[in-house]
Amino acid sequence: MSICLLHNKELFADRAGLAISRPSHFREVKKLFVSKCSRLAVAVTGTIIVEDDNMDDFMNKLTNVLISHKDRPGRVTLSDKLKDFLEDRTIIAVTRHRAYIYSNDVLNELDLRVDCAMGSGNLACLTALMAGKGPIEAMRISSLSDRLSYLSDIDSIKMSNLLE
C-alpha cells in the first residue's frame, strides 16, 4: 500500500494512506516533505507523519545533523529525540549530494547508484524497475500488488533541485 523510492537521484513517494478508523478506506496523505530551507527532502513510510507532528522542527533538526555530517560518509547518529519522533517510521532522506535511509533506529547512507524502495510495495516496485518500467509506472504496479490496492498521486523531487 505504501511506497517511497529513490531512483536516479530522484525521490518519489505515493500519497496512499489508510484511515485508522476504517482500515479498508484510503485517503490521500502527504509523504514527501521538503525542508523550508530546501536543503533536505524526506519520504516516509509506516505511520504517517502529519503536519501536527511538528514536521518543521523535525526537518530543521535532521537538516542540521545531515549537513554537519556531509564530509563523513556512512552511518549517522541521531539523537533520542529524533528517534522518538520517527517511532516505527521508515524514511529516505536526501540532500543535494547524499541519500540516507532510516530504519530500525539507524540512519545509513545509501549508494546513489542503486535503487532503494521502502514500504509494503518495495519488492514489486524494484522488480518492475528491473523489468524496464519507469519509476512512476513501477510504483503504480507495486500499489496494484497489494491486497488493498489504491492508485494515488505520486510526488517527487530531484536531488539536484535541493540547495547546497
C-alpha positions in Angstrom: 0.0 0.0 0.0 2.8 2.4 0.8 5.9 3.0 -1.3 8.8 5.5 -1.4 11.5 5.2 -4.0 15.0 6.7 -4.7 15.8 6.2 -8.3 18.4 8.1 -10.4 18.8 10.8 -7.8 15.1 11.5 -7.6 12.9 10.8 -4.6 9.3 9.6 -5.0 6.5 9.0 -2.6 3.0 7.9 -3.1 0.0 9.6 -1.3 -2.0 6.5 -0.3 -2.9 6.3 3.3 -5.2 4.1 5.3 -7.8 5.8 7.6 -7.1 4.4 11.1 -10.8 4.4 11.9 -11.7 2.4 8.7 -8.8 0.1 7.7 -10.2 -0.5 4.3 -10.7 3.2 3.5 -7.9 5.0 1.7 -7.2 8.7 1.7 -4.6 11.0 0.1 -1.8 11.9 2.6 1.4 13.8 2.2 4.5 11.5 2.4 7.2 13.6 0.8 8.4 16.7 2.7 10.9 19.4 1.8 12.5 21.5 4.5 11.8 25.2 4.5 15.5 25.9 3.6 15.2 23.5 0.6 18.3 21.6 1.7 16.6 18.3 2.6 13.7 16.1 1.4 12.2 13.2 3.3 9.9 10.4 2.0 8.0 8.5 4.8 6.5 5.0 5.1 5.0 3.5 8.1 2.9 5.6 10.5 2.3 8.8 8.5 3.8 12.0 9.7 1.1 14.6 9.8 1.5 18.4 10.0 0.5 18.3 13.7 3.7 16.4 14.4 6.0 19.5 14.3 7.4 18.5 11.0 9.2 21.8 10.5 11.1 21.3 13.8 12.0 17.7 12.8 13.1 18.8 9.3 15.3 21.6 10.8 17.0 19.2 13.2 17.5 16.5 10.7 18.9 19.0 8.2 21.4 20.3 10.8 22.5 16.7 11.6 23.0 15.7 7.9 24.7 19.0 6.9 27.1 18.7 9.8 27.8 15.1 8.7 28.2 15.9 5.0 32.0 15.3 4.9 31.8 12.0 6.7 30.2 9.2 4.7 28.5 6.2 6.4 26.2 5.8 9.4 24.8 8.9 11.1 23.9 9.0 14.8 20.6 10.6 15.7 19.5 12.0 19.0 17.0 10.1 21.1 14.5 13.0 20.4 14.8 12.4 16.6 14.5 8.7 17.0 11.4 9.1 19.2 9.8 11.4 16.6 10.4 8.7 13.9 8.9 5.9 16.0 8.1 3.0 13.7 8.5 5.0 10.5 11.0 4.3 7.8 12.4 7.3 5.8 14.5 8.0 2.9 16.2 11.4 3.4 18.1 13.2 0.6 20.3 16.3 0.4 21.7 17.6 -2.9 24.5 15.1 -2.9 23.7 12.3 -0.5 20.9 10.0 0.4 20.1 8.2 3.7 17.7 5.5 4.9 16.4 5.4 8.5 15.1 2.0 9.7 15.3 0.2 13.0 16.8 3.2 14.8 19.7 3.5 12.4 20.4 6.2 9.7 22.7 4.8 7.0 24.0 6.4 3.8 22.7 4.9 0.6 24.7 4.2 -2.6 23.1 6.5 -5.2 24.0 4.0 -8.0 21.5 1.5 -6.5 17.7 1.9 -6.4 16.1 1.9 -3.0 12.4 1.3 -2.3 10.7 1.2 1.1 7.2 0.3 2.1 4.9 -2.6 1.6 5.3 -2.4 -2.2 9.0 -2.3 -2.3 9.7 -5.7 -3.9 7.1 -5.2 -6.6 8.4 -1.7 -7.3 12.1 -2.8 -7.6 11.1 -5.8 -9.8 9.2 -3.5 -12.2 12.2 -1.2 -12.4 14.5 -4.2 -13.2 12.0 -5.2 -15.9 12.5 -1.8 -17.5 9.5 0.2 -16.2 9.9 3.8 -15.3 9.7 4.9 -11.7 6.1 6.1 -11.8 4.8 3.0 -13.6 6.8 0.8 -11.2 5.2 2.5 -8.2 1.8 2.1 -9.7 2.4 -1.6 -10.4 3.6 -2.0 -6.8 0.4 -0.5 -5.5 -1.7 -2.9 -7.5 0.2 -5.8 -5.9 -1.2 -5.0 -2.5 -4.3 -6.7 -1.2 -5.9 -3.3 -0.6 -4.7 -1.6 -3.8 -5.3 2.1 -4.2 -3.8 4.2 -7.0 -2.8 7.5 -5.5 -0.9 10.5 -6.8 2.9 10.3 -6.6 5.1 13.2 -5.5 8.7 13.6 -6.4 11.8 15.8 -6.1 15.1 15.7 -7.9 18.1 15.9 -5.6 19.6 18.5 -7.9 16.7 20.8 -7.1 17.8 20.9 -3.4 20.1 23.6 -2.2 23.7 23.0 -1.0 
